[in-house]
Amino acid sequence: MSINSTTKKVDSVTVIGLSGKITIGEECKHLRETIRGQLSEGTKSILLNLGDISYIDSTGIGELVSSFTSVSRQGGQLKLLNLTKKVHDLLQITKLVTVFDIFEDEAKAVKSFGSTQA
């Protein structure tokens, strides 16, 4: 598997740090299971730190959108942090920058969840 994740709590926001590649197969499954695990624990505010993601394929993009939808359906929010230029360009091309809230600063990202934190 070429993806790793770390999880930490900052206030009531769960920050998931991802590193490696988000591609078809085990990598997408890992992301999906990580998000579902957080939702099953009642987490509603999730911040994905993608600063160490070197590559996302089309399946990985689909998994990000699916994760966003799953979190939203449960009344939560999923936001992105520290996109690499390559990942940001990909989200720009696919127009997904208009879907996701994207941040460069963790403190500002955490603060952006505001009163919707759970």
N, C-alpha and C positions, 0 to 999 in steps of 0.2 A: 504494500500500500504506500502510495507516495503523498499522503496527506496526514498531517498531525494536527491535533487541536488541544488547546488549553482553555480552561474555564475559570473565571474569577468573578466575584461580585464587587461592584462598585456602587455604593448606596443600594438601591433596589434594582439595579440594572445588571443583567448577566452579560459579561463581555467574553465572547468566544474568539480566541485567537487561532487562526488557521495558518498553516504553513504547508507548502508543497504545491500540488496541482489539483484542481477540481476537474476531473475528467470522468468519462463513462466508466462504469464498473464500481469497484470497491470505494473509490474516492467519493463519488456521489452518494453511495449508500452510507458512508461514514457521516457525511454532512447531514443527510436526511435523518439518520438515527440520533445524531447529536441534537438537532432541533426538536425532534419528537420527544426525546428524553427531557429536554427543558420544559416543553409544553406539558408533559405528563406530571411534572413536578409543580406545575402551576405558575411557571415563569411567564410573564407577559411582556417584559421589556428585554429585548435581545439586541445586542450590538455585535456584529460580526467584524472582527479586525482582519482585513485581507492584506495587510502590509507585507506578509511573507508568502503570498500566493504568486507563483511565477507564471501560471498558465491556467486558463479556463477554456474548456471546449464548449460546443453548443449544448451538450448534455448538462454540463456544469452550470451554464447560464439558466437552463430550464430548471435545474434543481434550486438555484437561488430564487427564481420566481415562484416555484412551488413552495419553498420555505416561507417566503414572504406571504403568500396566500394562506398557508396553514396558520401562521401566527396571527394574521389579520382576522381570520374566521373565528379565532378564539378570543378576540377582543384585545389582542396585543399589538405590539409594534416591533418590527425588525428593521434595523438601520445598519448602514455600512460605514466602516472606518478605514482610513489609510489605504486607499486604493493605489496600486502601482499604476504607472502611466499606461502600461499595456492593458490592464484590467479596466481602467477608466475609459480608455479609447474604445474598448469593446462595448462597454455599457453605453457610451456615446453613440456609436454606430447603430446599436440595436434600440436606441431611444429609451433604454431602461434608466438612464439618469433622471428621467422625469417621473419614474415610479418610486425609486429608492431615495430616502434621505441619506446623503453622503457627507461624511465629515472627515476632516484632517486632524482634528484635535479631540482626544478622548474626553477631556473634561467638558468641553462644549457639547459633545455628543451625548454624554450622560445627562447633562443638564437639560437637553432638548426633550427628554422623555417627560419632564415636568410632572404634572399631577396624574398622568396616566400610568404611573408606575404601580406595579402590583407586587 
